Amino acid sequence: MVISFSLALLFGVIMFFMIRGGVIKWGPAIVAILFGFSLASTGANDPIEDFLQGVTDAVDDVDDSINDRDDTGAE
């Protein structure tokens, strides 16, 4: 079973709970959001996207190898 979701949604939920838990305040959270938007429009966008794609591919490969082992009946 494949579950896919937006990383923006995931980071938004994490930031919400960090604000709610008092780990960060609203001011630094807004600065972090604005920094993310400005970073997305620079030349750093492509390497960041490549890195995130590599991480998701690696997680998918691990998931596939676990599922393949389970399908063959190996313990």
C-alpha positions in Angstrom: 0.0 0.0 0.0 1.4 3.3 -1.0 0.6 6.4 0.9 1.7 9.7 -0.5 1.4 13.2 1.0 2.8 16.6 0.5 6.0 17.4 2.4 4.6 20.9 2.8 1.7 19.5 4.7 4.0 17.3 6.8 6.3 20.2 7.7 3.2 22.4 8.3 1.8 19.9 10.8 5.2 19.6 12.5 5.5 23.4 12.8 2.0 23.6 14.2 2.8 21.1 17.0 6.1 22.9 17.6 4.3 26.2 18.0 1.5 24.6 20.1 4.0 22.8 22.3 6.0 26.0 22.9 9.2 24.7 21.2 9.1 27.8 18.9 7.1 31.0 19.0 5.1 32.5 16.3 7.7 35.0 15.2 10.5 32.5 14.5 7.9 30.2 12.8 6.9 33.0 10.4 10.5 33.8 9.7 11.1 30.1 8.9 8.1 30.0 6.5 9.2 33.2 4.7 12.8 31.8 4.5 11.4 28.6 2.9 9.4 30.6 0.3 12.4 32.8 -0.6 14.7 29.8 -0.7 12.4 28.1 -3.1 12.9 30.9 -5.6 16.7 30.7 -5.6 19.1 28.4 -7.3 19.1 26.2 -4.2 15.7 24.9 -5.2 17.0 22.2 -7.6 19.6 20.6 -5.2 17.0 20.6 -2.3 14.4 18.9 -4.5 17.0 16.4 -5.7 18.0 15.6 -2.1 14.4 15.2 -1.0 13.7 13.0 -4.0 16.7 10.9 -3.1 15.5 10.5 0.4 12.0 9.5 -0.7 13.5 7.0 -3.2 15.7 5.5 -0.5 12.7 5.1 1.8 10.7 3.5 -1.0 13.5 1.1 -1.8 13.7 0.0 1.9 9.9 -0.4 2.0 10.0 -2.5 -1.3 12.8 -4.7 0.1 10.9 -5.3 3.3 7.7 -6.1 1.4 9.6 -8.4 -1.0 11.0 -10.3 1.9 7.6 -10.6 3.5 6.1 -11.9 0.2 8.6 -14.7 -0.1 7.9 -15.9 3.4 11.4 -15.3 4.7 11.7 -14.5 8.3 
